[in-house]
């Protein structure tokens, strides 16, 4: 059984991390925090409740890598005009960083809410 910082994250583990990261309280804590060990300890505790054994450093590293890859892709896409490269979990990270709510049943943001920047109640009825 391989453990430690180099242990590969499964898709389910990344989804769980993103789901916790999407929590409004976690986002507020992360915003502007420079000393964030306690925040990532909380994220690691929440992952443990879901049966995922990751320490706070692994969580912080994965979070930073997802953000870095997302931002690098954003820059590249702005520069090139059309996306040439794809990133796993791009839509989920995009929702969080654009402060869009993640739907409980779907992992993507509604395109209309992305364009307007607000959640439209009439979109939920459709």
N, C-alpha and C positions, 0 to 999 in steps of 0.2 A: 504494500500500500504506500503510494508516494504522498508525502506530506511536505509542507514547507512553502516558501514563497514562490517556487517555480511550478507548483501544482496547477495544471490547466483548469480553467473555469469551464464547466459545462454550460450549455445554453440555458438550462433551467436555473443554474446558479446565477448567471448574469441577469436573467429575467427577474429573479427574486431581488437581486441587488438594485436593479433599476426600479422595481416596484416600491421598494423601501425609500429609495432616493426621491421618488415622485411624491412621497408624503410631504404635505405642506409644512409640517413642523420641522422635518429634516432639512428641507430646502431653506427655510428661514434660518436655521442654525448654521448651515453651511455658508450662507450669504455673508461675505465679508469676514468670515472667521479665518484667522491665521493659525491659531493653535487649536487644531480640531481633533485631537486624539480622542477626546470624550465622545464626540459625535460619531466617529467611526467605531468606537467601542459599542455604542448603542446600536449601530447598524449591524455589527457582528452578533450582538445578542439577539436581534430580531431575526437574523439569518439562522442562528442556532435553533430558535423556536420553530423554524421551518425545516429543521433537520440538516442544515448546511453548516459545516464546520470550517469557518474562516476566521482568522484573527483580524484585529483592527488594521494592521499594516497591509494585509492582503486586500482588504476592502478599500482602503485609501488608494492603494496602487491601482486597483482595477478602475475605481472612480476616476482617478486622474488620467489614466490611459484612455478611457472612453471619451472623456472631455477633450483631451488632446487630439485624438483621432478625428472626432467630430469637427473641432475648430479647424484642423488642418484641411479636412475635406471641404469645409465651407469656403476657406480661402482659395483652395484650388479650383472649386467650382465657380466662384466669383471671377477668378482670373481667366478661366477657360470658357466660361459662358454656359457650357453644358457638362453635366456630370460624366466623367469618364470612369471613375472609380466608385465602388460601393463599399459601404461599411455595414457590418452586422449590427443590428439594433439601432440603425440611424434614426428611424422614425420615432422610436421611444425616447432616445436622447434628445432629439429635436423637440419633442413635446415638452420635455422637462426644461430645457434651456430657453425655450420660448415662453415658458410659464403657461402651457396649455394643459388642461386636465387630461389624464389618461383615463379612458373609459374602462369600466370594470370588465367588459366583455371583449373589447377590441384593444389592440395595442397601438393603433394609429390614431392620429388626430383627424378630425373632420376637416376637409380642405377649406370649407367656408369659414370655420373658426380660425384657421391659420391665416387666411387672407385678411380677415377683419380684425384679428387680434382679440376678439371676445367670443364667448360662447353664446350662441344664439339658441334660445329655448325652442323656437320653431323647428330647428334642425333635429332636435331630439324626437319630435313627434313623427317626422317622416320615416 
